[in-house]
Amino acid sequence: VAVKGKDEYNELAFYFNEKSKSGILLDAISDASAKHFADIPDQQLEMEANIKDEISFLERKLAEAPEDSLAGQYRQELFEWRSTYEDFVSQLEQNYPQYFNLKYNNSIPSIKDLQSTLDDETMLISYFLEEKLKRLYSFQITSKKFDIKNVPQGEDFQKNVNGMRNGIYYQASGIYLQTAKTLGKQLIPSQIPSNITKIIIIPVGRLGAIPFEALIRDKYKSKSVDFTQIPFVGKNYSFSYEYAAALYYQESTIGQKASKGNLALLCAPVEFEDLPRLPGTEKEINELKSILQKSSINSNVYTMADASESSIKSTDLEQYKYLHFATHGIVDEVNPELSRIYLAAEDGEEDGSLFSGEIYNIQLSADLVTLSACETGLGKVTKGEGIIGLSRALIYAGAKNIIVSLWKVSDNSTAQLMIDFYDRIDGSQFSGSLREAKLELMKDPQYADPYYWAPFILIGK
């Protein structure tokens, strides 16, 4: 419980909670922003990209568990390239003092700082799991108020988190409903001000693997499972997600690179070598092209063989306002560097997989990147870093907002959701548009089950 009259202690508790989150990503983002604002020459940035390409390639090769002789060679080469990179960064810090100052100016924002970025309709909630006493803390911030609440985790907390996710994914309605109601009472404040319409979630641990929109807080009576009548929390609020309050604050206050053009890149390989075809994706992106045209946004469409890795890499991706990948994707929870987006197979140097390490080295300035693919929002949970997956790589690459999925998705319902979402986009605030598209699926008895609408979440605004 918050300590009454001890605001400084409450602020300190929040500080240490946020200090434990996504430190590596935050440092990386600060480093990338510093390079941008310190006007480091393109030649130097290109040199850095080449070094990091070599490092990510060798890390990926080691993750594939090669035979001992090759593994030793890769380790030696990786050591040498990492040493080269350390020397390179050291030279940047010496030659560009503004870069050094910006890079290490990475403080945790105060409550007042955060409140200054929140409008009257938005609440930010950051979670913390205290392991010794098994308490769940939530730091609840609005433009005018700051509260700390804590409740018992209970013996089955982690079991309920996994049960909710699996209950949705395997469409086991009994397990889902039980866990969604239990977690809803623990995670969603019992009294949310009536003016709040949007909630920004900063999860911790495996909480990053569940969609808060599918939690259930309100009581309801029903003898049978009718998903159109269930009071999902997502019916009352739009949700978005962030890795850390400092990252949210940085995005809200520090200028980000604007896209060079008013364009969209729409990509759908459709056919794959060892994976099922995705026939609905071609229809999806053709519909999106027509919708975006109404907003005076022209689209470059890559389908079938044209949707190749070499085509994407050879394109100036910074010119795109929207990037949409309708394809297969996979996140490797053991070796995050093997997480990838599948593109069209091709002959030559490229293997048709855009790996997370390669995404880190791509330059983006898109308002929105959508991975209309399977399980692209998941990843390895590392203590203090949250979930490491494709979304983290895209944030580092420069994406301002990302839509990813938490489990394998239905081809047809995904296409319907995406078409409805893009048709509702207004400006660069995407959470309301995504909620409205989900509400349409909730009304449809065929797709009201959260299996169809809940997997897609927005990281950003």
N, C-alpha and C positions, 0 to 999 in steps of 0.2 A: 504494500500500500504506500502511496506517496506520503512523504513526511511533511505534515502540515507546518507551515511557517518556516520551512527549511528549503527554500527554492534552490539554494546553492547546492544542496545535497542531491536534489532531484536532477539538476542539470549535470552534476558530476556522474550520476548513475547513467544518464543518457550518453554522456561523453564516452564512458568506458564501454558501453554497449556498442556504440557505433565504431569505436576504435578497433573492435575485434572483427569488423566486417569488411571483407573485400579489400584488404590492404594492398595486395599485389595488383589487383585491377586498378585501384585508385591511383597507385603510383604510376602505373603504365599510362593511364589516361592523362595524368598530370604531365608526364614526360612527352606524350604526343602533342598535347596542347601547347606546352612550352616550345617545342620545335616550330609549331605553326606561328606563334606570336613573336618569337625571337628572330624571325626572318632568316632562318638558316638556309643557305643556298641549296637549290634543287640538286646540284651535283653531290653535295654531302648527304642529302636525304636518299638519293638513289644508291649511293655507296652503302648506306645503312641498310636499305631494303635488300640489297644483294647479300650482305652478311647474314641478315636474319633469315633469308630464304635458305641459305646453306644450313643454318642451325636447325630450322624447323624440319628440313628434309632428313637430316641425320637423326633427330629425335624420333621422327616417324619410323625410320628404318630400325632403330633400336627397339621401339615399341612392338615391332613385328616379330621379335624374338628370333633373330638370325642365328646361324651356327656360330660357335665360339670364335673361330678365326675372324669372321666378318665382324662380329660384335666388338672384338678388341680393336679392329681397324676403325670402326665407326666411333667408338669411345675416344680414341686418340684424336681423330679428326674433329670431333665435337669439342673436345677440350681446347684444341688450337683455335677453332672459330670463335668459341666463347671468349678466349683470351683476346683475340683480335677485336671483338666487340667491346670488351671492357676498355681497351686502349682507345678505341674510337670515341666512346662516350666521354672518357677522361679528357680527350682533346677538345671535344665540343664544349665541355664545362669550362675549360681554360680560355678558349677562343671566343666564346659567346656568353659573357657573364649574365646577360638578361635571361638566357635559357636556364642557367643554373638557378637563378632566383625564382623563376616561375616554376621550375620542376619541383623544388623543395618547399614551395608555399602551398602546402597541402593539409590545411588544418581542418578539424571537425567543426562544422557550423554550430553556432549557439542556437538555443530554442528561438530567440528573437530573430536571428538570421532566417531560420526556416519559416517562421510565421510570416515574415515579410514577403515570402514567395507564394504563400497559399492564399487563394481567394476565399470568400465567405462560404463557398459551397464544397470545399475540399477538406478532407481529414487525412493526415498521414499517420500510419500506425507501424511502428518498428517493434519486432518481437525479439525476446531473449529467453533462452532456456537455462535455468539455474539447475545444475545437475546434483549438487550436494543435498539440497532440501527438496528437489524435484518440484520447482515452481516455474510457472510460465508467466513472464513479465510482458506487458504491452505498454509501449510509450505512445500515448495518443495526443496528437498535436493538431490543433486547428489555428486559424488566424488569430484567435483571441484567447485560447485556453490550452493548457498543458497538464495532462494527467498521467500518472503511472498507476497501472492496475496489476495485480498478480493473483493468480489462481493456482491451485494444485494441478500438476500435470496428471496425476493419477498413474497407477501402475501400467495402464494400457495405452498411454498417450501415443508412443511410437507405433504401437500395433494399430491404433485407430487411424493414424495418418496413412499407414500402408494399406489398411483395410478400406479406407475411403477411395484411395486411388484405384486399388484393384477392384473394388466394388463397382466403380464406374466403368473401368476398362473391360471387365469381364461381364458387365451388365448383370451383376448379382444384386438385384434391387434391395433385398433385405439387408445385406451387409452395408451397402451404400447408405441407405436411409438411417440406419442405426448410428453409423460413424459420423455422418454429416451433421446429424442433430447434436451428438455429443461434442464434436469439435466446434460446431457453430456457437454453442454456449460458452466455450472456453476462449475462442478466438475473436468473436465479433462482440463489441461493446453492447451491453444491455440497453444503454441509453445513448443514442446518437442524436445530436441536435437536428431538429426538423429541417434546417436549411442545408444540411449536408446531402449532396447528391453523388459525390465522387470520393472514393477511398484509394489512397496510394499505399500499397503494402510493401514493407521491407521485411521479407521472411528471414528465417534462420534455419539452417540445416535442411531436413527433408520437407519442411513446410513449403520450400520452393518448388516442390513436385506436385502440389495439389492446387486446383483452381478454387479460390475463395468464393467466386461467384456461385459455386454449387453447394456451398454450406447452407444449412437450414437453421434459422434462429427462431422464427415464429412457430407457434403451435398450429397444427391443422388436424382435421378429422377426416379420415378416409378409410373405408373398409378394404379397398383395393388400391393398387398402385396406379394412379393416374398422374403421369408426370406433368400434364398441362395444368394441374391444380396445385402442385407443390409450391410453397412459398420460398423458392430459392432466394438467397440474399441478393443475387444478381438481378432480380426483378426490381429491387429498390435502389440499387447503387451501381454505378459503373466502377470498374476496378482497373488499376494499372499497377505495375510492379517495378521495383528498383532494387539494386544490389546493396546500396548503402545510402544513408541520408546525405553524406558528403558528395556522393556522385550526383544525386538528385539536385542538390544545391548548386553544384558546379554547372550542371546542365542548364539550370534556371537563371544563372547570373552571369556566366562567362560566355562571350560570343562564340558561336560555333560556325564552322565554314558553311556558307550557303552553297547549294548546288549551282553548278554553272549554267544549267538550263532548266526549262520547264518540261522535262521529258520523263517518260517511264520506260523501264526495261522489263519486259514480260517474257519469262523463260519457262518452257515446258518441253522437256525431252520426249515425253510420252512412252518411248520404247527403250528397254534396257537389256543388257546381256543376260544377267542372272537374277533379275527382279521382275515382278509382275508389271504388265503394261498399265498405264494410267490414262485411259481414253478420255476420262472426264476433264482432264487438265487442259487439253487443247481448246475445248469449248469454254472452259473457265477463262482463259486468257484472251480469247477472242471477244467474249462478252465484256471483259475488263477494258479492252481497247476501246470499244464503243462507248462505255460509260465515261472513261477518262477524256475521250474526245469532246464530250459535252461540256467539260470543264476547261476546254482549250489546252489539254495536255496531250501531246502527241506521243505515240508509243512505238518503240522498236521491239518487234516480236521475234523471239528465237524459239523455233519448235523443231522437233525431230532431230535430224543430224546437225542442224544449225545451232542447236542448243548445246554446244560442246564446251569443254573446259577452255580450249584455246580461244574460242570466240569470245567468251566472257572475259578472259584475262587480257585479251588484246584490245578490249574496249575501254575508253575513258569513262570509268564508272562514276567519277565525280560530277559528270554532267547530268546525272539522273536525280530527279526529285523522289521518284518511287522505283523500288526494285522489288520484283515479285517472282519468286521461284516456286513453281508448281511441279513438284518432283518428289522422289524418295529422299529421305535423309536418315542418318543414323548417328546416335551419340554413343560413344564407347565409354562406359562408366569406369572401366579399369584403366584405360589409356586414352585420356581426353584428346591427345594429339592425333588419334585415329578417327575421331568424329569427322563426318563429311556430309556434303551435299552431292547427290549423284547427278551427273550431267550426261550428255550423249556420249557413247563410246566412240573412240576415234583411233586411227593409226598415228604413230609418231611418239613424241616424248611424253605427252599428257596421257593420263590413265582414265580420264572421265570422272574423277572424284576431286571435288574441291574440299581439301582437308582444312581443319580449323587453323593449323599453323600457316597455311597459305592465305586464309582469310585475314589473319592478323597483319599480313603484309600488303593487303589491298587498301587503296585510298578511297574512302567514301565520304559523301556529304549529303546523303539522302535524308529527307524528312521521315521516310518510312521504308523499312526493308521487311518484306513478308516472306516467311518460309512456310509455304502451304505444303508442308511435308510431314513426315512421321517423326514424332519424338524429338523434334529439334530443340525443345526447350529444356530437356533434361541434361544430365551429365554427372560427373563424379562429385560427390560432396566432400569438400575438404574443410576441416575445422578452421573457422575464421575467414573462409573464402566463399562459402556458399556453394552453389552448383556451378561447376566449370563445364561449359558446353559451347555450342556454336554461337549462342546469343552473346556470350562474353567476348568472343572473338569479333563479332560484328560491332559491338559497342566500341571496342578498341579501334576498329577500322574506321569509325566515324559515323556510324548510323545513329541518328537522333532518336528514333523509335523503332521497335522491332515487334513483329507478331510472330510467335513461334507456337509449336504444339507440344503437349505434354504426353501424348500417346498416339498410337497409330490411328489414323482417321479414315472415315468413310469418304470415298471419292466423290459421290454425288452430293452428300450433305455439305462437304467442304466447299464445293463449287458454288452451291446455293448461298452459303454463309458469306463467302468472299465477294460474290457479285453484289449481294445486298449491302455489305460493309462499304465497298468502294462507292456504291451509289449514294451513300449517306455521308461521305467524308465532307467536312466543312472546315477549311483552313488546315491547321496543323495539330488540332486537338482530336485525338483518335479514339479515346476511351468511350466517349458517348456514342460514337458511330458504331463501334464494335458491340456495345451493349444492345443497341437497337436492333442490330442484325441478329444477335443471339435471341432477343425477345421474339422475333419472327419465327425462329425455329422452335422456341418453347411453345408457341401457340399451335404448332403443327403436330398432331398426335403421332405422326410417323417419325418425327425428329425431336420430340420434346425430352426424350431420355438424355441426360447430360453427356452420355457417351458421344453424342453427335455435336453438341454446341460448346461444351465446357473445355475441350482440350486447348483451344486457341486463346492465348493470353497476350496482353500488351505489356511490353517492357518499355517504359517511357511515359508519355502523356496522352 
